[in-house]
Amino acid sequence: MITFANMSARIIIEAMGSETGFIFGVLEFTALSSLMRLGTCAAVMICVVSYCERVYRQRERILTIIDHLFISKMINAETRKSMNELRELVQSRTICFHMANLVVIQYSLLVSVASVVVTYTIILLQSIK
């Protein structure tokens, strides 16, 4: 992502500073394709976050439904015991997402990736001159 953002920014800035102006040539198409790759990477990250959020919300929904059934319905002892076991199982097990069983996806990882991209983009844009 860093490479795509920086290559696009450098090409666009170089094209705007030239005498010919911003005429679509090889450099501009390279910048456009790099921006599109950056957009694709960002879309993948957004999809990952969205999927994780839906799973967390579904977990909370399951717990809420079980609590609601305990409070409002007359349930026999066997069903109550089974539902209580399910509730304890859902509460006790954490939800973890892995990337190829190498890295655990957490909010801290996603924030770190975003901060690295922004930081290095700013540093490289400042060093263009």
N, C-alpha and C positions, 0 to 999 in steps of 0.2 A: 504494500500500500504506500509505503514511504517513497519507494522508487517511482511509482506511477505518478504520485502527486508532484514530486520534485521535477521529474522530467517534463511533465506538462507545464509547470510553472516556468521553468527555464526557457522552454521553447516559445511559449507565449510572450514572455518578457523580451526575449531576443527578437522575435518577429515584430513586436510593436516598436522596438527601438531602431529597426532598420529603415533605410530610406524608401524602400519599396512599399512599406506598409504591411498590412495583414492580408496578403494574397495567399489563397489556399495553394500550397505546394506540399512537398514531401514533409517538411518540418511541421506544418500545421496539421496534417493528417496524423502524424506521429503524436502530436500533443492531444488531438481529439481521441485517438485510440487509447492513449494512456489515461485520459480522463474517464473514458468509458470503462476501462479496467478498474480504475479506482472506484467508480460507481458500483461495479459488480461486486468488488470486495466489500464495500460498505453495505450493499444489499444482503450479502451472505451473513455479515455480522448482525444486521437487524433481524434477519430471519431466525438466527440462533437465539438471540435474546427473546424474541417473540415466542418461540417454541418453549423455552425454559419458563417464561412467565405463565404460559397456558398450563404447563404441568403443575407449577406451584399453586395456581388458582384452582385447578381440579382437585388437588390434595386437600386444600382448605374446604372446598365444596363437599367432598366426601365426609370430612369430619363434621361439618355443619349438619348435613343430612342425618348422620348417625345420632348426633346430639338431639336433633329435632324429633327423631323417632323415639328416643329414650324418654323424652319429656312428654310428648303429646299422645303417644299410642300405648295401648295395653298390649305388651308383647310377652309371650310365654318365656319361661326361664331358659329353655334351650336356645331359642333364637336370640334372646338378650345376651347370653353368654357368648355365642358366636359373633354377634355384632360388637361386643366389647373387645373380644380378641382381635377382630379386624381393626377396630379403632386404635388399640394399643400398638398393633403392628404398623399401621400407617403413621402414627405419631413417633414411634421409636426409630424407624428407618429414615435416614436422611436421603434426599434426592441428590444424586451426583451425575453430572454429565461429563463425559470424557471425550477427548479427541484422540481416537485410535489407541485408547488406553495408555496414552503417554502423559497427557496434561488434563487436569480437572478444570472444567470451564466454570468460573465463578465471576461475580461482578468485579472483583478486584483485578482479575486478568483482563477483562474487557476495558476497564478504565485505564489500566496500564498501557494496553495496546493503543487506545485513542490518544493518550498523553504522549506516547513516543512518536506517533505519527505527526501530531501537531508540533511538538518540540523540534524534531528534526526538519520538518518542512520550514519552520521559521528560521532555524539556523542556516539551512542551505539557501533560502531566499535572501538572507542578509549577506551571504558570502558570494553572491553572483557578481557583484561589482568588482 
